[in-house]
């Protein structure tokens, strides 16, 4: 059953999937093992591609029936024309980019809308860790400072400011707990993951 197959995936993916319209053309950047694209294809009849640089998850994408392109997101998305996709996903990958502004501009060039998520550095356990003199380690930031793939650390307010600077409108912004539950009260403090739905102004 589809819901059972999806139940074991990252909790944030279940929430994010409801923002993708049925039948959409989707580009999933940093798609990993293709779980999100598989769900969107099977349950919402979407089509599109995953993009992943790491060798290891590519065979799993193929097993899932996901068309995957092995490429570095930062090398650009020149192979795709403007507004080629209804939705571009960049989930928990943007913080690993060197040039976040350029990637954001490219994402919103090839997609009519973009959904971006990243660990919220202002989450209260992260603040406590910093006050105690340590870099945070948590479910959303599971790496030690010396072996993390994350190059950037942002808060919800930081990202809202960047989106405005690069000419993007924030259609929706949600802060999620580790279990994927949305937070409305003090979202910048209480949410471990920030999720933004964006469009060019």
Phi and psi in degrees as GROMACS dihedral restraints (atoms count N, CA, C in turn):
[ dihedral_restraints ]
;  ai    aj    ak    al  type     phi  dphi    fc
    3     4     5     6     1   -60.4    20    10
    4     5     6     7     1   -47.0    20    10
    6     7     8     9     1   -63.4    20    10
    7     8     9    10     1   -35.3    20    10
    9    10    11    12     1   -67.9    20    10
   10    11    12    13     1   -40.4    20    10
   12    13    14    15     1   -64.0    20    10
   13    14    15    16     1   -36.1    20    10
   15    16    17    18     1   -82.0    20    10
   16    17    18    19     1   -20.0    20    10
   18    19    20    21     1   -61.2    20    10
   19    20    21    22     1   -29.9    20    10
   21    22    23    24     1   -85.5    20    10
   22    23    24    25     1    -0.9    20    10
   24    25    26    27     1   -82.3    20    10
   25    26    27    28     1   172.1    20    10
   27    28    29    30     1   -53.1    20    10
   28    29    30    31     1   135.0    20    10
   30    31    32    33     1   -60.9    20    10
   31    32    33    34     1   -34.0    20    10
   33    34    35    36     1   -66.5    20    10
   34    35    36    37     1   -27.8    20    10
   36    37    38    39     1   -64.7    20    10
   37    38    39    40     1   -37.0    20    10
   39    40    41    42     1   -61.9    20    10
   40    41    42    43     1   -41.0    20    10
   42    43    44    45     1   -68.6    20    10
   43    44    45    46     1   -46.9    20    10
   45    46    47    48     1   -62.5    20    10
   46    47    48    49     1   -35.4    20    10
   48    49    50    51     1   -57.8    20    10
   49    50    51    52     1   -28.6    20    10
   51    52    53    54     1   -73.4    20    10
   52    53    54    55     1   -13.8    20    10
   54    55    56    57     1   -82.1    20    10
   55    56    57    58     1   -11.7    20    10
   57    58    59    60     1   -94.9    20    10
   58    59    60    61     1   122.6    20    10
   60    61    62    63     1   -72.3    20    10
   61    62    63    64     1   144.0    20    10
   63    64    65    66     1   -55.8    20    10
   64    65    66    67     1   140.8    20    10
   66    67    68    69     1    77.8    20    10
   67    68    69    70     1     7.4    20    10
   69    70    71    72     1   -70.6    20    10
   70    71    72    73     1   154.1    20    10
   72    73    74    75     1   -90.8    20    10
   73    74    75    76     1   123.4    20    10
   75    76    77    78     1  -124.1    20    10
   76    77    78    79     1   139.2    20    10
   78    79    80    81     1  -117.3    20    10
   79    80    81    82     1   121.3    20    10
   81    82    83    84     1  -108.6    20    10
   82    83    84    85     1   104.3    20    10
   84    85    86    87     1   -86.7    20    10
   85    86    87    88     1   128.8    20    10
   87    88    89    90     1    70.0    20    10
   88    89    90    91     1    47.9    20    10
   90    91    92    93     1   -73.5    20    10
   91    92    93    94     1    -9.9    20    10
   93    94    95    96     1    62.3    20    10
   94    95    96    97     1  -126.8    20    10
   96    97    98    99     1   -87.6    20    10
   97    98    99   100     1     7.1    20    10
   99   100   101   102     1    82.9    20    10
  100   101   102   103     1    10.9    20    10
  102   103   104   105     1   -60.4    20    10
  103   104   105   106     1   -43.1    20    10
  105   106   107   108     1   -65.7    20    10
  106   107   108   109     1   -46.4    20    10
  108   109   110   111     1   -63.3    20    10
  109   110   111   112     1   -38.9    20    10
  111   112   113   114     1   -59.9    20    10
  112   113   114   115     1   -45.8    20    10
  114   115   116   117     1   -60.8    20    10
  115   116   117   118     1   -46.0    20    10
  117   118   119   120     1   -64.5    20    10
  118   119   120   121     1   -36.6    20    10
  120   121   122   123     1   -67.7    20    10
  121   122   123   124     1   -45.6    20    10
  123   124   125   126     1   -77.8    20    10
  124   125   126   127     1   -48.5    20    10
  126   127   128   129     1   -87.1    20    10
  127   128   129   130     1   -32.8    20    10
  129   130   131   132     1  -116.1    20    10
  130   131   132   133     1     5.7    20    10
  132   133   134   135     1    56.5    20    10
  133   134   135   136     1    36.2    20    10
  135   136   137   138     1   -83.7    20    10
  136   137   138   139     1   162.5    20    10
  138   139   140   141     1  -131.2    20    10
  139   140   141   142     1   167.3    20    10
  141   142   143   144     1   143.9    20    10
  142   143   144   145     1  -153.9    20    10
  144   145   146   147     1  -138.2    20    10
  145   146   147   148     1   155.5    20    10
  147   148   149   150     1  -106.4    20    10
  148   149   150   151     1   150.4    20    10
  150   151   152   153     1  -124.3    20    10
  151   152   153   154     1   127.5    20    10
  153   154   155   156     1  -147.9    20    10
  154   155   156   157     1   134.4    20    10
  156   157   158   159     1   -90.2    20    10
  157   158   159   160     1   -29.2    20    10
  159   160   161   162     1   -75.7    20    10
  160   161   162   163     1   133.9    20    10
  162   163   164   165     1   -64.3    20    10
  163   164   165   166     1   -40.8    20    10
  165   166   167   168     1   -57.1    20    10
  166   167   168   169     1   -45.6    20    10
  168   169   170   171     1   -83.1    20    10
  169   170   171   172     1    -6.2    20    10
  171   172   173   174     1   -58.8    20    10
  172   173   174   175     1   -47.2    20    10
  174   175   176   177     1   -58.5    20    10
  175   176   177   178     1   -35.4    20    10
  177   178   179   180     1   -67.0    20    10
  178   179   180   181     1   -37.9    20    10
  180   181   182   183     1   -58.0    20    10
  181   182   183   184     1   -46.2    20    10
  183   184   185   186     1   -62.4    20    10
  184   185   186   187     1   -42.8    20    10
  186   187   188   189     1   -60.2    20    10
  187   188   189   190     1   -35.0    20    10
  189   190   191   192     1   -78.1    20    10
  190   191   192   193     1    -7.5    20    10
  192   193   194   195     1    81.7    20    10
  193   194   195   196     1    22.9    20    10
  195   196   197   198     1   -96.2    20    10
  196   197   198   199     1   127.1    20    10
  198   199   200   201     1   -74.3    20    10
  199   200   201   202     1   117.5    20    10
  201   202   203   204     1  -123.7    20    10
  202   203   204   205     1   139.9    20    10
  204   205   206   207     1  -112.6    20    10
  205   206   207   208     1   125.7    20    10
  207   208   209   210     1   -88.8    20    10
  208   209   210   211     1   109.2    20    10
  210   211   212   213     1  -161.6    20    10
  211   212   213   214     1   151.9    20    10
  213   214   215   216     1   -79.5    20    10
  214   215   216   217     1   123.5    20    10
  216   217   218   219     1   -57.1    20    10
  217   218   219   220     1   -36.8    20    10
  219   220   221   222     1   -72.5    20    10
  220   221   222   223     1   -13.8    20    10
  222   223   224   225     1   -77.5    20    10
  223   224   225   226     1    -4.1    20    10
  225   226   227   228     1   104.1    20    10
  226   227   228   229     1   164.3    20    10
  228   229   230   231     1  -116.7    20    10
  229   230   231   232     1    37.8    20    10
  231   232   233   234     1   -61.7    20    10
  232   233   234   235     1   -23.0    20    10
  234   235   236   237     1   -68.3    20    10
  235   236   237   238     1   -15.1    20    10
  237   238   239   240     1  -108.0    20    10
  238   239   240   241     1   136.5    20    10
  240   241   242   243     1   -78.1    20    10
  241   242   243   244     1   168.8    20    10
  243   244   245   246     1   -59.3    20    10
  244   245   246   247     1   137.4    20    10
  246   247   248   249     1    52.7    20    10
  247   248   249   250     1    35.3    20    10
  249   250   251   252     1   -71.1    20    10
  250   251   252   253     1   -20.9    20    10
  252   253   254   255     1  -125.2    20    10
  253   254   255   256     1   149.3    20    10
  255   256   257   258     1   -71.4    20    10
  256   257   258   259     1   -41.4    20    10
  258   259   260   261     1  -138.7    20    10
  259   260   261   262     1   133.5    20    10
  261   262   263   264     1  -112.4    20    10
  262   263   264   265     1   127.0    20    10
  264   265   266   267     1  -100.3    20    10
  265   266   267   268     1   136.1    20    10
  267   268   269   270     1  -138.9    20    10
  268   269   270   271     1    87.3    20    10
  270   271   272   273     1  -103.9    20    10
  271   272   273   274     1   116.7    20    10
  273   274   275   276     1    53.3    20    10
  274   275   276   277     1    38.1    20    10
  276   277   278   279     1  -127.5    20    10
  277   278   279   280     1   -24.3    20    10
  279   280   281   282     1   -61.1    20    10
  280   281   282   283     1   -33.0    20    10
  282   283   284   285     1   -70.2    20    10
  283   284   285   286     1    -9.0    20    10
  285   286   287   288     1   -94.6    20    10
  286   287   288   289     1    -0.5    20    10
  288   289   290   291     1   -88.4    20    10
  289   290   291   292     1   145.0    20    10
  291   292   293   294     1   -77.1    20    10
  292   293   294   295     1   -44.8    20    10
  294   295   296   297     1  -112.9    20    10
  295   296   297   298     1    83.4    20    10
  297   298   299   300     1   -62.9    20    10
  298   299   300   301     1   -41.1    20    10
  300   301   302   303     1   -60.0    20    10
  301   302   303   304     1   -47.0    20    10
  303   304   305   306     1   -63.6    20    10
  304   305   306   307     1   -40.9    20    10
  306   307   308   309     1   -64.6    20    10
  307   308   309   310     1   -43.2    20    10
  309   310   311   312     1   -60.9    20    10
  310   311   312   313     1   -42.9    20    10
  312   313   314   315     1   -63.6    20    10
  313   314   315   316     1   -40.2    20    10
  315   316   317   318     1   -68.1    20    10
  316   317   318   319     1   -40.5    20    10
  318   319   320   321     1   -59.2    20    10
  319   320   321   322     1   -45.9    20    10
  321   322   323   324     1   -83.8    20    10
  322   323   324   325     1    -4.1    20    10
  324   325   326   327     1   -80.3    20    10
  325   326   327   328     1   -46.8    20    10
  327   328   329   330     1   -83.9    20    10
  328   329   330   331     1   -15.4    20    10
  330   331   332   333     1  -119.0    20    10
  331   332   333   334     1   141.5    20    10
  333   334   335   336     1   -68.7    20    10
  334   335   336   337     1   -32.0    20    10
  336   337   338   339     1  -136.0    20    10
  337   338   339   340     1   158.3    20    10
  339   340   341   342     1  -131.2    20    10
  340   341   342   343     1   144.9    20    10
  342   343   344   345     1  -120.7    20    10
  343   344   345   346     1   119.2    20    10
  345   346   347   348     1  -122.8    20    10
  346   347   348   349     1   135.5    20    10
  348   349   350   351     1  -131.0    20    10
  349   350   351   352     1   153.7    20    10
  351   352   353   354     1  -160.4    20    10
  352   353   354   355     1   155.8    20    10
  354   355   356   357     1   -63.3    20    10
  355   356   357   358     1   133.0    20    10
  357   358   359   360     1   -83.6    20    10
  358   359   360   361     1   109.3    20    10
  360   361   362   363     1   -69.8    20    10
  361   362   363   364     1   -16.5    20    10
  363   364   365   366     1   -87.3    20    10
  364   365   366   367     1     1.8    20    10
  366   367   368   369     1   -54.2    20    10
  367   368   369   370     1   138.6    20    10
  369   370   371   372     1   -57.4    20    10
  370   371   372   373     1   -36.5    20    10
  372   373   374   375     1   -64.2    20    10
  373   374   375   376     1   -30.3    20    10
  375   376   377   378     1   -67.8    20    10
  376   377   378   379     1   -39.9    20    10
  378   379   380   381     1   -63.5    20    10
  379   380   381   382     1   -41.6    20    10
  381   382   383   384     1   -62.5    20    10
  382   383   384   385     1   -43.5    20    10
  384   385   386   387     1   -60.0    20    10
  385   386   387   388     1   -43.9    20    10
  387   388   389   390     1   -65.3    20    10
  388   389   390   391     1   -38.7    20    10
  390   391   392   393     1   -64.4    20    10
  391   392   393   394     1   -28.8    20    10
  393   394   395   396     1   -86.9    20    10
  394   395   396   397     1     2.7    20    10
  396   397   398   399     1    87.9    20    10
  397   398   399   400     1    14.3    20    10
  399   400   401   402     1  -121.0    20    10
  400   401   402   403     1   150.5    20    10
  402   403   404   405     1   -73.1    20    10
  403   404   405   406     1   141.4    20    10
  405   406   407   408     1   -68.1    20    10
  406   407   408   409     1   143.8    20    10
  408   409   410   411     1  -131.9    20    10
  409   410   411   412     1   124.7    20    10
  411   412   413   414     1  -152.5    20    10
  412   413   414   415     1  -176.7    20    10
  414   415   416   417     1   -61.3    20    10
  415   416   417   418     1   -38.3    20    10
  417   418   419   420     1   -85.3    20    10
  418   419   420   421     1   -21.1    20    10
  420   421   422   423     1  -127.3    20    10
  421   422   423   424     1    75.7    20    10
  423   424   425   426     1   -83.1    20    10
  424   425   426   427     1     3.8    20    10
  426   427   428   429     1  -105.1    20    10
  427   428   429   430     1   151.3    20    10
  429   430   431   432     1   -73.4    20    10
  430   431   432   433     1   160.0    20    10
  432   433   434   435     1   -57.7    20    10
  433   434   435   436     1   -29.4    20    10
  435   436   437   438     1   -90.0    20    10
  436   437   438   439     1   -10.3    20    10
  438   439   440   441     1  -128.6    20    10
  439   440   441   442     1    17.8    20    10
  441   442   443   444     1   -77.9    20    10
  442   443   444   445     1   141.3    20    10
  444   445   446   447     1   -81.6    20    10
  445   446   447   448     1    -9.0    20    10
  447   448   449   450     1   -77.0    20    10
  448   449   450   451     1   124.8    20    10
  450   451   452   453     1  -100.0    20    10
  451   452   453   454     1   -21.6    20    10
  453   454   455   456     1  -126.2    20    10
  454   455   456   457     1   146.1    20    10
  456   457   458   459     1  -130.2    20    10
  457   458   459   460     1   124.8    20    10
  459   460   461   462     1  -135.4    20    10
  460   461   462   463     1   157.6    20    10
  462   463   464   465     1  -106.4    20    10
  463   464   465   466     1   171.8    20    10
  465   466   467   468     1   -60.2    20    10
  466   467   468   469     1   -43.8    20    10
  468   469   470   471     1   -64.9    20    10
  469   470   471   472     1   -39.8    20    10
  471   472   473   474     1   -58.5    20    10
  472   473   474   475     1   -45.7    20    10
  474   475   476   477     1   -70.3    20    10
  475   476   477   478     1   -37.5    20    10
  477   478   479   480     1   -57.7    20    10
  478   479   480   481     1   -41.2    20    10
  480   481   482   483     1   -66.1    20    10
  481   482   483   484     1   -43.4    20    10
  483   484   485   486     1   -64.1    20    10
  484   485   486   487     1   -43.9    20    10
  486   487   488   489     1   -57.0    20    10
  487   488   489   490     1   -43.2    20    10
  489   490   491   492     1   -64.1    20    10
  490   491   492   493     1   -40.6    20    10
  492   493   494   495     1   -64.9    20    10
  493   494   495   496     1   -33.7    20    10
  495   496   497   498     1   -95.0    20    10
  496   497   498   499     1    12.1    20    10
  498   499   500   501     1    81.2    20    10
  499   500   501   502     1    33.7    20    10
  501   502   503   504     1  -113.3    20    10
  502   503   504   505     1   142.8    20    10
  504   505   506   507     1   -95.6    20    10
  505   506   507   508     1   135.3    20    10
  507   508   509   510     1   -87.7    20    10
  508   509   510   511     1   109.7    20    10
  510   511   512   513     1   -78.3    20    10
  511   512   513   514     1   -40.2    20    10
  513   514   515   516     1  -151.7    20    10
  514   515   516   517     1   148.2    20    10
  516   517   518   519     1  -139.5    20    10
  517   518   519   520     1   127.7    20    10
  519   520   521   522     1  -131.9    20    10
  520   521   522   523     1   139.9    20    10
  522   523   524   525     1  -104.4    20    10
  523   524   525   526     1   131.5    20    10
  525   526   527   528     1  -117.1    20    10
  526   527   528   529     1   146.2    20    10
  528   529   530   531     1   -74.4    20    10
  529   530   531   532     1   172.8    20    10
  531   532   533   534     1   -59.2    20    10
  532   533   534   535     1   -28.8    20    10
  534   535   536   537     1   -88.2    20    10
  535   536   537   538     1     7.3    20    10
  537   538   539   540     1    86.9    20    10
  538   539   540   541     1     4.7    20    10
  540   541   542   543     1   -78.7    20    10
  541   542   543   544     1   128.8    20    10
  543   544   545   546     1   -68.4    20    10
  544   545   546   547     1   149.0    20    10
  546   547   548   549     1  -120.3    20    10
  547   548   549   550     1   131.6    20    10
  549   550   551   552     1  -108.0    20    10
  550   551   552   553     1   -31.5    20    10
  552   553   554   555     1   -91.9    20    10
  553   554   555   556     1   123.2    20    10
  555   556   557   558     1    49.0    20    10
  556   557   558   559     1    57.3    20    10
  558   559   560   561     1   -62.0    20    10
  559   560   561   562     1   -34.4    20    10
  561   562   563   564     1   -68.5    20    10
  562   563   564   565     1   -28.9    20    10
  564   565   566   567     1   -85.3    20    10
  565   566   567   568     1   -40.0    20    10
  567   568   569   570     1  -100.0    20    10
  568   569   570   571     1   -11.3    20    10
  570   571   572   573     1   -96.1    20    10
  571   572   573   574     1   135.3    20    10
  573   574   575   576     1   -87.6    20    10
  574   575   576   577     1   -22.3    20    10
  576   577   578   579     1  -131.9    20    10
  577   578   579   580     1   133.4    20    10
  579   580   581   582     1  -102.2    20    10
  580   581   582   583     1   136.6    20    10
  582   583   584   585     1  -129.2    20    10
  583   584   585   586     1   125.9    20    10
  585   586   587   588     1  -120.1    20    10
  586   587   588   589     1   138.4    20    10
  588   589   590   591     1  -108.3    20    10
  589   590   591   592     1   123.8    20    10
  591   592   593   594     1  -128.0    20    10
  592   593   594   595     1   156.8    20    10
  594   595   596   597     1  -151.2    20    10
  595   596   597   598     1   151.9    20    10
  597   598   599   600     1   -60.9    20    10
  598   599   600   601     1   143.5    20    10
